[in-house]
Amino acid sequence: MTRLIVTTDSSIAGAIQQAGLADLVIAIERRLVWGPLPADAELDAFFAPRTTQPRGLHWLDDTPSWRLEESGVKDRGLIELLAEYDTVEFWRGPEPNAQLILLWLLDHWGRQHDANPDFVVRSLFLGVRDVDPPRSELYPPAVAITPRQLKLAKRAWRAYRAPTPQSWRDLFKTNLSCLPQLAPHVRALLNELPRPASGLGATEARILQLIARGGMQPFDVFPGHQKCWAGCVWLLGSWSAA
């Protein structure tokens, strides 16, 4: 039985591959929380077979070329490659960007097929760099995608790509629990909108709080992956010009 794992970080992808947990591990690290989102054509081309897509705009570009060549999958499209494996898993990290990649992938699948994707999702609650090498006791449970989850993912992806945040805010009118961690990420992004009194979002306000204490170094203000996501940073995309 052949097994494919798709992750949202090249570090854990390499660790999984070295541990022999899958026949092939693909990393997708496309940033979706910075700047305007790509146009529809670019988003579709990202998961399509390679033709004229520039480097960095294809879903296989974050995986070492030697690994792709050894597996004979260089330049393949997402849908056709997933169909060639008996088991497919998507390992989603806790970062907001990883959640968006999952929404994007499910939306792409839903527009290509009427049926639910025959792969499972594992939601990592540790930072991906904290699991090296991966150990079986740290694996989160595998969750199959249901019609309800697929429908919610498609709606959330459309809302994120909308020119204003109203549709994203309106997601709270729906029960979001069927997609783990979606609700906190929806709330976090809304908190990044400018506050009426100060014009600052949550990230700017937090930076000022940290600096006001004095004696802070740049790494204390921007800790990156070394600290938890309790106050995760969202960088507005398509709403920034609204």
C-alpha positions in Angstrom: 0.0 0.0 0.0 1.4 3.4 -1.0 1.2 6.4 1.2 1.5 10.1 0.5 1.7 12.8 3.1 1.2 16.5 2.4 2.5 19.0 5.1 2.6 22.7 5.5 6.3 22.9 6.4 9.4 21.6 4.6 11.1 20.8 8.0 8.6 18.3 9.1 8.3 17.0 5.6 12.0 16.1 5.6 11.7 14.4 9.0 8.7 12.3 8.0 10.5 11.3 4.8 13.6 10.3 6.7 11.6 8.3 9.2 10.1 6.3 6.4 6.5 7.1 7.3 5.4 7.6 3.8 6.5 6.8 0.2 6.5 10.5 -0.6 6.1 13.6 1.5 5.2 17.0 -0.1 5.5 20.4 1.6 3.3 23.3 0.7 4.6 26.6 2.2 2.8 29.2 0.1 2.2 32.2 2.2 -1.4 33.4 2.3 -1.3 35.9 5.2 0.8 38.5 3.6 -0.2 41.0 0.9 -3.0 40.7 -1.7 -4.1 37.2 -2.5 -3.4 35.8 -6.0 -6.0 36.0 -8.8 -8.3 33.0 -9.5 -6.2 31.9 -12.5 -3.0 31.8 -10.4 -4.7 29.9 -7.6 -5.9 27.2 -10.0 -2.6 27.0 -11.8 -0.8 26.4 -8.4 -2.3 22.9 -8.1 -2.4 22.1 -11.8 0.2 20.1 -13.7 3.3 22.2 -14.4 3.2 24.1 -17.7 4.3 27.7 -17.7 4.1 28.4 -13.9 7.1 30.4 -12.7 9.2 29.0 -9.9 7.5 29.4 -6.6 4.0 29.3 -8.1 3.5 25.5 -8.3 2.5 23.3 -5.4 5.6 21.1 -5.8 8.1 23.9 -5.6 8.7 23.6 -1.8 9.8 20.0 -2.1 13.4 19.1 -3.1 13.6 18.4 -6.8 15.6 15.2 -6.2 12.8 13.8 -4.1 10.3 14.5 -6.8 12.5 13.0 -9.5 13.2 9.8 -7.5 9.5 9.3 -7.1 8.7 10.2 -10.7 6.2 12.9 -9.8 8.0 16.0 -11.0 5.6 18.6 -12.4 2.5 16.6 -11.5 -0.9 18.2 -10.6 -2.4 17.8 -7.1 -5.6 15.9 -8.2 -3.8 13.4 -10.4 -1.1 12.7 -7.9 -3.4 12.1 -5.0 -5.3 9.6 -7.1 -2.2 7.4 -7.5 -1.7 6.7 -3.8 -3.7 4.2 -1.7 -3.5 6.5 1.4 -3.2 10.3 1.5 -2.8 12.4 4.6 -2.7 16.1 5.1 -0.6 17.2 8.2 -1.7 20.7 9.1 0.4 22.7 11.6 -1.1 25.1 14.2 -0.2 28.2 12.3 -3.0 30.3 10.7 -1.3 30.0 7.3 -1.5 26.2 7.5 -5.3 26.5 8.1 -5.6 28.7 5.0 -3.7 26.2 2.9 -6.1 23.4 4.0 -9.1 25.6 3.1 -7.6 26.4 -0.3 -6.8 22.7 -1.0 -10.3 21.6 0.0 -11.9 24.3 -2.1 -9.8 23.3 -5.1 -10.7 19.7 -4.7 -14.4 20.5 -4.3 -14.4 22.4 -7.6 -12.8 19.5 -9.4 -14.8 16.7 -7.9 -18.3 16.2 -6.6 -17.3 13.6 -4.1 -15.4 14.2 -0.8 -11.7 13.8 -0.9 -10.5 10.4 0.0 -7.8 11.6 2.3 -7.6 12.4 6.0 -6.3 15.4 7.9 -4.1 15.3 11.0 -4.0 18.6 12.9 -0.7 19.1 14.7 -1.1 21.2 17.9 2.7 21.5 18.3 4.8 23.6 16.1 6.1 21.6 13.2 9.7 22.2 14.2 8.9 20.7 17.6 8.3 17.3 16.2 11.7 16.1 14.9 11.8 13.2 14.3 8.1 12.5 14.4 7.1 10.0 17.0 3.9 7.8 16.8 2.7 8.9 20.3 2.6 12.5 19.1 0.5 11.8 16.0 -2.9 13.4 16.3 -5.9 11.4 15.2 -6.7 11.1 11.5 -10.0 12.9 10.6 -11.8 12.0 7.4 -13.3 14.9 5.4 -17.1 14.9 5.6 -19.6 16.7 3.3 -20.2 19.2 6.1 -16.5 19.9 6.5 -16.0 20.3 2.8 -18.9 22.7 2.5 -17.6 24.8 5.4 -14.0 24.9 4.0 -15.3 26.1 0.7 -17.3 28.8 2.3 -14.5 29.9 4.6 -12.1 30.1 1.7 -14.5 32.3 -0.3 -14.9 34.5 2.7 -11.2 35.0 3.2 -10.8 36.0 -0.4 -13.6 38.5 -0.3 -12.6 42.2 -0.6 -14.1 43.1 2.7 -14.2 41.2 6.1 -18.0 41.0 6.4 -18.2 37.5 5.0 -15.4 36.4 7.3 -17.2 37.8 10.3 -20.4 36.1 9.2 -18.7 32.7 9.5 -19.6 32.9 13.2 -23.2 32.6 12.3 -22.4 29.0 11.4 -21.1 26.2 13.8 -17.4 26.1 13.0 -16.5 23.2 15.3 -16.4 20.6 12.5 -13.1 22.2 11.3 -10.8 22.2 14.3 -9.1 25.5 15.1 -11.0 27.4 12.4 -12.9 29.5 14.9 -9.8 30.8 16.7 -8.2 31.8 13.4 -11.3 33.6 12.2 -11.4 35.5 15.5 -7.6 36.3 15.3 -7.9 37.8 11.8 -10.8 39.9 12.8 -8.8 41.2 15.7 -6.2 42.5 13.3 -8.6 45.0 11.8 -8.0 48.6 13.0 -9.7 49.4 16.2 -11.9 52.5 16.2 -10.2 54.3 19.0 -6.5 53.8 18.1 -6.5 52.6 14.4 -4.3 49.7 15.5 -4.9 46.0 15.1 -4.1 43.3 17.7 -0.5 42.8 16.5 0.4 46.5 16.5 -1.1 47.0 19.9 0.8 43.9 21.3 4.1 45.2 19.8 3.6 48.6 21.6 2.8 46.8 24.9 6.0 44.9 24.7 8.1 47.8 23.7 6.6 49.9 26.5 8.1 47.6 29.1 11.6 48.6 28.1 14.7 46.4 27.6 13.2 44.5 24.8 15.2 43.0 22.0 13.8 42.4 18.4 13.5 38.7 19.0 11.3 39.4 22.1 8.9 41.3 20.0 9.0 39.0 17.0 9.6 35.5 18.5 8.8 33.5 15.4 8.3 29.8 15.9 10.2 29.7 19.2 7.1 30.7 21.2 3.5 29.6 21.2 0.7 31.0 19.0 -1.2 32.3 22.0 -1.1 35.8 20.4 -0.7 34.8 16.8 0.1 37.4 14.2 -2.2 37.8 11.2 -1.1 39.9 8.3 -4.0 41.2 6.3 -4.3 40.2 2.7 -7.1 41.3 0.4 -8.8 43.5 3.1 -5.8 45.8 3.6 -6.9 48.1 0.8 -10.6 48.0 1.8 
